[in-house]
Amino acid sequence: MSLTGKIAIVTGGARGIGRGIVLALATQGARVVFNFTSQSSADDAAELCEDVRELGSTAVAVRGDMTLRKTHTDILEAAKQTFATDKLDILVNNAGAGDNRPLEDVTEDIYDHLMNVNVKSLIFMTQAFVPFVRRGGRVINLSSISARGGYATQTVYAASKAAVEGLTKVWAKELGQKYGITVNCINPGPVDTDMYRAAGEVHLKRMEEENAKTPAAPRAGTSE
């Protein structure tokens, strides 16, 4: 499959699964704009841009909080200015936040943070992207097996990822019929990333049990 000439946007692209997505797109010839949120990821973002250059493509990193509409505009402007076009092809809504805690410990701040990052930012990034996408464009949303897994301590996270599944189905019909855009959702299982390892001992133990059930390879996945 060749993506030569295509322009892709990847949210949360500097590390983990997002980094793997950026590299996969670039390997197929796409030019990529990706975002990162914190200064701690700046070196990773710069390194990724260099890795993409070595693959013979171009990547641009944009720092910004995905819960802010300005960040969505900044990402699109970076794509249009860098590649001298207002026609885009692919959006991968990868940016996300996680949390594991019993229902009794859930706070409004935790709820607001996860819903804003995992649902609100995805909705409004896609809304901003649609006016610039070519017919036949692609939107790919990252959900999680947690949307259906019923894992204890994931009240808000599971709810946010189930929401991603729901809106993907809505957009597949709405954006498909109106603009010819295909919209799909990917539900990764355990993937060995910084976010995965930061989830805590209880979650890691649970995921080890899940990994052991995987027939092909009883381990966590990798971004590659």
Secondary structure, DSSP 8 states (H G I E B T S, - for coil): ---TT-EEEETT-SSHHHHHHHHHHHHTT-EEEEEE-SGGGHHHHHHHHHHHHHTT--EEEEE--TTSHHHHHHHHHHHHHHHT-S-EEEEEE-------B-GGG--HHHHHHHHIIIIIHHHHHHHHHGGGEEEEEEEEEE--THHHH--TTBHHHHHHHHHHHHHHHHHHHHHHHHH--EEEEE----B-SHHHHTT-HHHHHHHHHHHTT-SS-SS-B---
